[in-house]
């Protein structure tokens, strides 16, 4: 059972609110000795945190030293003092503020956000995003109009700094946050661990289909693990769980990466870890890593699609046909086979704004790719992915990418896969880490050639 602690500078700061058995003042919290076998503890730091080395700062510092999970964290407090933080942009700020600032003479607006809930409906998405990035009980948002409306400042507030209706909004948000996040009803069946499985029900090509997800849940039950499917909206619930298993296609500038970061920060076992996602989400890193570690690959070149000499260079080095890839593509997206100069020129022009670098590889014909799943540096499955009939990839995207055909597959025990394939897979994924990693290879002259490693395991179907 999770223990919840609310910490304020002084108990008098809580006078406008209902009494709470979870409430302590800073001095009491300071004198509480760390317990070796204490239950999992969550701390909501409601002290004034605006100043470095204040009570509020030390409250968060002590909580982290005691192995407790606290908001705001020390990292968040440090980030809020960094003026350069506000240089990053938020889409839709100017449009969202337009109804609030119809008077052209208004040049500044201040609003408050309570646990990610704003006072203006049009700014709710922004408040939620800020709370995901910088979890704080109460944030004061300052917007200024320059050439357009921008987020110009963020400041933390304590309950004592609120008045009237603000106190009501804070109390409602705190109650909802503490009840939903940290007072989860006990499961009817007792499990050794709770595992959050992040999914996106609307994803066109998910790493695991609904049938596979049900099998994960059943497998968890047999192992004494309570597997619960969660979605993007459950970001702040991660502290409830012992582990996070991401079954949504991962990317860097994406909520899946923020989920992985938060889970790691909370001390959860996480697949895939932020480091693994960073390394696997970009084929440029993989190409360099394969070269460094002597992993056999098709001949691979990195090229700036804007360079005038790119076409002649690729023709000389690779010939036709060749394959062009954007660095962060997945599920056969962003991969182009070009058979002549006209196609090469056209494809490079298409990719000019996609990335500063694209990968070019020699093309090998094959009826199937090997996919080897590796967990903690141990191979756990082997699978043959066959090409779509009449196509050169395992996926063929139709209708602007909204639909896709896929080839068949055969799953095998690892001992039935060629030893050279298993050996190359282990060598390829070793620099990635101990995440759940899938390695793909293709038959070529001289043996098997690595195509990629990824932290997105294969789709497991019926």
C-alpha positions as CSV (number, residue, x, y, z in Angstrom):
1,X,0.0,0.0,0.0
2,X,1.4,3.4,-0.9
3,X,1.8,6.0,1.8
4,X,1.0,9.6,0.9
5,X,2.5,12.6,2.7
6,X,1.6,16.3,2.2
7,X,4.3,18.6,3.5
8,X,3.7,22.4,4.2
9,X,6.0,25.0,5.6
10,X,3.7,25.4,8.7
11,X,0.4,23.8,9.6
12,X,-1.2,27.2,9.7
13,X,-0.9,27.3,5.9
14,X,-3.5,24.5,5.8
15,X,-6.1,26.5,7.8
16,X,-8.5,27.1,4.8
17,X,-8.6,23.4,4.0
18,X,-10.1,20.2,5.5
19,X,-7.8,18.5,8.0
20,X,-5.8,15.6,6.6
21,X,-4.1,12.7,8.3
22,X,-1.5,12.8,5.7
23,X,-0.4,16.4,6.5
24,X,2.9,17.3,8.2
25,X,4.8,20.5,8.5
26,X,8.4,20.7,7.2
27,X,10.0,20.5,10.7
28,X,8.1,17.3,11.4
29,X,9.1,15.8,8.1
30,X,12.7,16.9,8.6
31,X,12.9,14.9,11.9
32,X,11.3,11.8,10.6
33,X,14.0,9.2,10.4
34,X,14.3,7.2,7.2
35,X,12.8,3.8,7.6
36,X,14.5,0.8,6.1
37,X,11.4,-1.2,5.3
38,X,8.9,1.6,4.9
39,X,6.1,1.2,2.3
40,X,6.4,3.0,-1.0
41,X,6.0,6.7,-0.1
42,X,4.8,9.6,-2.3
43,X,5.4,13.1,-1.2
44,X,3.5,16.2,-2.4
45,X,5.7,19.1,-1.5
46,X,3.4,22.1,-0.8
47,X,6.1,24.3,0.7
48,X,7.3,27.5,-0.9
49,X,9.8,26.3,-3.4
50,X,10.7,29.5,-5.3
51,X,14.0,30.0,-3.7
52,X,17.1,27.9,-3.8
53,X,17.9,26.2,-0.4
54,X,14.5,27.1,1.0
55,X,12.4,24.7,3.1
56,X,10.6,23.6,-0.1
57,X,13.9,22.9,-1.9
58,X,15.2,20.8,1.0
59,X,11.8,18.9,1.3
60,X,12.2,17.6,-2.3
61,X,15.9,16.9,-1.7
62,X,15.2,14.9,1.5
63,X,12.4,13.0,-0.2
64,X,14.7,11.9,-3.0
65,X,17.5,11.0,-0.6
66,X,15.0,8.8,1.3
67,X,14.0,7.0,-1.8
68,X,10.6,8.6,-1.8
69,X,8.9,9.9,-5.0
70,X,8.1,13.6,-4.7
71,X,6.6,16.4,-6.8
72,X,8.1,18.7,-7.6
73,X,11.4,16.9,-7.9
74,X,14.7,18.7,-7.4
75,X,15.3,18.6,-11.1
76,X,12.0,20.3,-11.8
77,X,12.8,23.1,-9.3
78,X,16.2,23.6,-10.9
79,X,14.6,23.7,-14.4
80,X,12.1,26.3,-13.2
81,X,14.9,28.6,-12.2
82,X,16.4,28.4,-15.6
83,X,15.2,31.4,-17.7
84,X,16.3,29.6,-20.8
85,X,13.6,27.0,-20.2
86,X,10.9,29.1,-21.7
87,X,12.7,29.3,-25.0
88,X,11.0,26.0,-26.0
89,X,7.7,26.5,-27.6
90,X,4.2,25.2,-27.2
91,X,2.0,24.8,-30.2
92,X,-1.3,26.8,-30.1
93,X,-0.5,29.2,-27.3
94,X,-1.3,32.3,-29.4
95,X,-4.5,30.8,-30.8
96,X,-5.6,29.6,-27.3
97,X,-5.1,33.0,-25.8
98,X,-6.9,34.9,-28.5
99,X,-10.4,34.7,-26.9
100,X,-8.9,35.8,-23.5
101,X,-7.2,38.9,-25.0
102,X,-9.6,40.4,-27.4
103,X,-8.5,43.9,-26.2
104,X,-5.4,44.8,-28.1
105,X,-4.2,46.8,-25.1
106,X,-3.7,43.6,-23.0
107,X,0.0,42.7,-23.2
108,X,0.2,40.2,-20.3
109,X,-1.9,37.5,-18.8
110,X,-1.4,35.4,-15.7
111,X,-3.1,32.1,-15.1
112,X,-2.8,29.3,-12.6
113,X,-2.6,25.5,-13.1
114,X,-3.5,23.1,-10.4
115,X,-2.0,19.6,-10.9
116,X,-2.3,20.1,-14.6
117,X,-5.8,21.6,-14.6
118,X,-6.2,25.1,-15.8
119,X,-8.8,27.7,-15.2
120,X,-9.4,28.3,-18.9
121,X,-10.8,25.4,-21.0
122,X,-8.9,26.5,-24.0
123,X,-5.6,26.1,-22.2
124,X,-6.2,22.7,-20.7
125,X,-3.9,20.9,-23.1
126,X,-1.1,23.3,-22.4
127,X,-1.5,22.9,-18.7
128,X,-1.5,19.1,-19.0
129,X,1.7,19.2,-21.1
130,X,3.4,21.5,-18.6
131,X,2.4,19.2,-15.8
132,X,3.8,16.2,-17.7
133,X,7.1,18.0,-18.3
134,X,7.3,19.9,-14.9
135,X,5.1,18.2,-12.3
136,X,4.2,20.8,-9.7
137,X,1.1,21.1,-7.5
138,X,0.5,24.8,-8.5
139,X,2.1,26.7,-11.3
140,X,1.5,30.3,-12.2
141,X,1.8,30.8,-16.0
142,X,2.7,34.2,-17.4
143,X,2.0,35.0,-21.0
144,X,3.3,38.0,-22.8
145,X,2.4,39.5,-26.2
146,X,5.4,40.3,-28.4
147,X,5.0,39.6,-32.1
148,X,2.6,36.9,-30.8
149,X,1.5,35.5,-27.5
150,X,4.3,33.4,-25.8
151,X,4.8,31.6,-22.5
152,X,7.2,34.0,-20.8
153,X,7.3,32.6,-17.2
154,X,6.5,29.8,-14.8
155,X,6.5,30.0,-11.0
156,X,5.5,27.6,-8.3
157,X,3.0,28.6,-5.6
158,X,2.2,27.2,-2.2
159,X,-1.4,26.9,-0.9
160,X,-0.8,29.9,1.4
161,X,-0.4,32.1,-1.7
162,X,-3.9,31.2,-2.9
163,X,-7.1,33.0,-2.1
164,X,-10.9,32.5,-2.3
165,X,-11.9,30.6,-5.4
166,X,-8.2,29.6,-6.0
167,X,-8.3,27.7,-2.8
168,X,-11.4,25.7,-3.9
169,X,-9.8,24.9,-7.3
170,X,-6.6,23.7,-5.6
171,X,-8.5,21.5,-3.1
172,X,-10.5,19.9,-5.8
173,X,-7.5,19.2,-7.9
174,X,-5.5,17.8,-5.0
175,X,-8.4,15.5,-4.0
176,X,-8.7,14.2,-7.6
177,X,-5.0,13.8,-7.9
178,X,-4.4,12.0,-4.7
179,X,-7.5,9.8,-5.0
180,X,-6.9,8.7,-8.6
181,X,-3.1,8.5,-8.6
182,X,-2.2,7.2,-5.2
183,X,-5.3,5.6,-3.6
184,X,-5.9,2.9,-6.1
185,X,-8.3,0.2,-4.9
186,X,-6.7,-3.1,-4.0
187,X,-6.9,-5.8,-6.6
188,X,-9.2,-8.6,-5.8
189,X,-6.3,-11.0,-6.4
190,X,-3.0,-10.5,-4.8
191,X,0.0,-10.1,-7.2
192,X,3.7,-9.9,-6.6
193,X,4.0,-6.9,-9.0
194,X,1.9,-4.4,-10.9
195,X,2.9,-3.8,-14.6
196,X,1.6,-0.9,-16.7
197,X,1.5,-1.7,-20.4
198,X,1.3,1.5,-22.5
199,X,-0.9,1.1,-25.6
200,X,-2.6,3.2,-28.2
201,X,-5.9,1.7,-29.2
202,X,-6.0,4.0,-32.3
203,X,-2.5,3.1,-33.6
204,X,-2.8,1.7,-37.1
205,X,0.2,-0.6,-36.8
206,X,0.8,-1.3,-33.1
207,X,3.7,-3.5,-32.0
208,X,1.2,-5.9,-30.4
209,X,-2.4,-6.4,-31.6
210,X,-5.4,-6.8,-29.2
211,X,-5.1,-10.6,-29.2
212,X,-1.4,-10.4,-28.2
213,X,-2.2,-7.9,-25.5
214,X,-4.7,-10.3,-23.9
215,X,-2.0,-13.0,-24.0
216,X,0.4,-10.7,-22.2
217,X,-2.2,-10.2,-19.5
218,X,-2.8,-13.9,-19.1
219,X,0.9,-14.6,-19.1
220,X,1.3,-12.0,-16.3
221,X,-1.4,-13.7,-14.2
222,X,0.5,-17.0,-14.4
223,X,3.6,-15.3,-13.3
224,X,2.0,-13.4,-10.4
225,X,2.1,-10.0,-12.3
226,X,-0.9,-7.8,-12.6
227,X,-0.8,-6.4,-16.1
228,X,-2.9,-3.3,-16.7
229,X,-3.3,-1.6,-20.0
230,X,-2.7,2.2,-19.8
231,X,-2.8,5.0,-22.4
232,X,-1.3,8.4,-22.8
233,X,-3.8,10.0,-20.3
234,X,-2.4,7.8,-17.5
235,X,1.0,9.5,-17.5
236,X,0.7,10.7,-13.9
237,X,-0.4,7.2,-12.7
238,X,3.0,5.6,-13.3
239,X,4.0,5.9,-9.7
240,X,1.4,3.2,-8.9
241,X,3.3,0.5,-10.7
242,X,6.5,-1.6,-10.4
243,X,7.2,-1.6,-14.1
244,X,6.3,-0.2,-17.5
245,X,6.2,-2.2,-20.7
246,X,5.7,0.1,-23.8
247,X,3.6,-1.6,-26.5
248,X,3.2,1.5,-28.6
249,X,5.6,2.6,-31.4
250,X,8.3,4.7,-29.7
251,X,9.9,7.9,-30.9
252,X,12.1,10.6,-29.4
253,X,9.8,13.7,-29.6
254,X,6.9,11.7,-28.4
255,X,4.9,10.9,-25.2
256,X,6.3,7.3,-25.3
257,X,9.8,8.7,-24.6
258,X,8.5,10.9,-21.8
259,X,6.8,7.8,-20.3
260,X,10.0,6.0,-20.4
261,X,11.9,8.9,-18.8
262,X,9.4,9.3,-16.0
263,X,9.2,5.5,-15.3
264,X,13.0,5.4,-15.0
265,X,13.0,8.4,-12.7
266,X,10.3,6.8,-10.5
267,X,12.5,3.7,-10.2
268,X,10.3,1.4,-12.3
269,X,11.6,-1.4,-14.4
270,X,11.0,0.0,-17.9
271,X,11.0,-1.6,-21.3
272,X,12.1,0.2,-23.3
273,X,14.5,2.4,-21.4
274,X,15.0,6.0,-22.6
275,X,18.6,5.2,-23.6
276,X,17.5,2.2,-25.6
277,X,14.9,4.3,-27.4
278,X,17.4,7.0,-28.2
279,X,19.8,4.5,-29.6
280,X,17.3,2.5,-31.6
281,X,15.1,5.2,-32.9
282,X,17.7,6.6,-35.3
283,X,19.3,4.5,-38.0
284,X,22.3,6.8,-38.2
285,X,23.3,5.7,-34.7
286,X,22.8,2.1,-35.6
287,X,24.8,2.3,-38.8
288,X,27.8,3.7,-36.9
289,X,27.4,1.2,-34.1
290,X,27.3,-1.7,-36.5
291,X,30.4,-0.5,-38.2
292,X,32.3,0.0,-34.9
293,X,31.3,-3.4,-33.5
294,X,32.0,-5.4,-36.8
295,X,28.4,-6.3,-37.4
296,X,27.9,-7.4,-41.1
297,X,25.5,-5.0,-42.9
298,X,24.7,-4.1,-46.5
299,X,26.9,-1.3,-47.7
300,X,25.5,1.8,-46.0
301,X,26.2,5.5,-46.8
302,X,25.0,8.6,-45.0
303,X,24.1,11.4,-47.4
304,X,22.8,15.0,-47.2
305,X,19.9,15.0,-49.6
306,X,20.6,18.6,-50.4
307,X,24.1,18.0,-51.7
308,X,24.4,18.5,-55.5
309,X,26.9,15.6,-55.7
310,X,24.7,13.2,-53.9
311,X,23.2,11.5,-56.9
312,X,26.5,10.9,-58.8
313,X,28.1,9.7,-55.6
314,X,25.4,7.2,-54.7
315,X,25.3,5.9,-58.3
316,X,29.1,5.3,-58.2
317,X,29.1,3.7,-54.7
318,X,25.9,1.6,-54.7
319,X,24.5,1.4,-58.2
320,X,20.9,0.5,-58.9
321,X,18.6,-0.5,-57.4
322,X,19.4,1.1,-54.0
323,X,17.4,1.8,-50.9
324,X,16.9,5.2,-49.2
325,X,15.8,5.5,-45.6
326,X,14.8,8.3,-43.2
327,X,16.7,7.7,-39.9
328,X,13.6,7.5,-37.7
329,X,11.2,5.4,-39.9
330,X,9.4,2.3,-38.6
331,X,7.2,-0.5,-40.0
332,X,8.5,0.0,-43.6
333,X,7.6,3.7,-43.5
334,X,10.2,6.2,-44.8
335,X,12.0,3.5,-46.8
336,X,12.2,3.9,-50.6
337,X,13.6,1.6,-53.3
338,X,14.9,3.5,-56.3
339,X,15.7,1.9,-59.6
340,X,17.1,4.7,-61.7
341,X,18.4,8.3,-61.7
342,X,15.0,9.9,-62.1
343,X,13.6,8.1,-59.1
344,X,16.7,8.9,-57.1
345,X,16.5,12.6,-57.8
346,X,12.8,12.7,-57.0
347,X,13.2,10.7,-53.7
348,X,16.1,12.8,-52.5
349,X,14.0,16.0,-53.2
350,X,11.2,14.5,-51.2
351,X,13.5,13.8,-48.3
352,X,15.2,17.2,-48.3
353,X,13.1,18.5,-45.4
354,X,12.7,15.2,-43.5
355,X,16.3,15.0,-42.1
356,X,19.7,16.5,-42.5
357,X,20.9,13.0,-43.2
358,X,19.4,10.0,-44.9
359,X,20.7,6.5,-45.3
360,X,21.4,4.8,-48.6
361,X,22.0,1.1,-48.8
362,X,22.7,-1.5,-51.4
363,X,19.6,-3.6,-52.2
364,X,19.4,-7.4,-51.6
365,X,16.5,-9.5,-52.8
366,X,15.1,-11.9,-50.3
367,X,11.8,-13.8,-49.7
368,X,12.0,-13.1,-45.9
369,X,13.9,-11.3,-43.2
370,X,14.9,-12.9,-39.9
371,X,13.8,-11.1,-36.7
372,X,15.5,-12.2,-33.5
373,X,14.1,-11.0,-30.2
374,X,16.7,-10.4,-27.5
375,X,16.0,-9.6,-23.8
376,X,18.8,-8.9,-21.4
377,X,21.3,-10.1,-24.0
378,X,19.6,-13.5,-24.4
379,X,17.8,-14.5,-27.6
380,X,14.2,-15.5,-26.7
381,X,12.5,-15.9,-30.1
382,X,13.2,-16.2,-33.8
383,X,10.8,-15.2,-36.6
384,X,10.7,-15.2,-40.3
385,X,9.0,-12.2,-41.8
386,X,7.9,-12.8,-45.4
387,X,7.5,-10.1,-48.0
388,X,4.1,-9.0,-49.1
389,X,3.3,-10.9,-52.3
390,X,4.5,-9.0,-55.3
391,X,6.3,-6.4,-53.1
392,X,9.8,-6.0,-51.8
393,X,8.9,-5.2,-48.1
394,X,7.1,-6.9,-45.3
395,X,4.6,-4.0,-45.2
396,X,2.9,-2.3,-48.1
397,X,1.2,1.0,-47.2
398,X,-2.0,1.9,-49.0
399,X,-4.4,4.9,-48.9
400,X,-1.7,7.4,-47.9
401,X,-0.4,5.2,-45.2
402,X,-3.7,4.8,-43.4
403,X,-3.8,1.1,-44.2
404,X,-1.2,-1.6,-44.8
405,X,-0.8,-5.1,-46.1
406,X,1.7,-7.4,-44.4
407,X,3.4,-10.6,-45.4
408,X,3.0,-13.8,-43.4
409,X,5.4,-14.9,-40.7
410,X,6.7,-18.1,-39.0
411,X,7.9,-18.1,-35.4
412,X,10.5,-20.6,-34.4
413,X,12.6,-21.5,-31.4
414,X,15.9,-19.9,-31.4
415,X,17.8,-23.2,-31.9
416,X,16.2,-23.6,-35.3
417,X,17.6,-20.3,-36.5
418,X,21.0,-20.3,-38.2
419,X,23.8,-19.9,-35.7
420,X,25.3,-17.1,-37.8
421,X,22.0,-15.1,-37.5
422,X,21.8,-15.5,-33.7
423,X,25.5,-14.6,-33.3
424,X,25.1,-11.4,-35.4
425,X,21.9,-10.5,-33.6
426,X,23.7,-10.6,-30.2
427,X,26.6,-8.6,-31.5
428,X,24.3,-6.0,-33.0
429,X,22.1,-5.4,-29.9
430,X,24.9,-5.5,-27.3
431,X,25.6,-1.7,-27.5
432,X,21.9,-0.9,-27.2
433,X,21.5,-2.1,-23.6
434,X,19.5,-4.8,-21.8
435,X,16.1,-3.8,-23.2
436,X,13.7,-5.9,-25.2
437,X,15.4,-5.5,-28.6
438,X,14.6,-7.0,-32.0
439,X,17.3,-7.4,-34.7
440,X,16.4,-7.8,-38.3
441,X,18.7,-9.5,-40.9
442,X,18.6,-10.3,-44.6
443,X,20.3,-13.0,-46.6
444,X,23.0,-11.6,-48.8
445,X,26.3,-12.4,-50.5
446,X,28.7,-13.6,-47.9
447,X,26.2,-14.4,-45.3
448,X,23.5,-12.6,-43.2
449,X,23.4,-8.8,-43.1
450,X,22.0,-6.7,-40.4
451,X,19.3,-4.3,-41.4
452,X,18.5,-2.7,-38.1
453,X,17.9,-3.1,-34.4
454,X,14.9,-1.7,-32.7
455,X,13.2,-1.5,-29.4
456,X,9.9,-2.3,-31.0
457,X,9.5,-6.1,-30.9
458,X,7.6,-8.0,-33.6
459,X,3.8,-8.0,-33.7
460,X,2.7,-11.2,-31.9
461,X,-0.6,-12.4,-33.4
462,X,-2.8,-15.4,-32.8
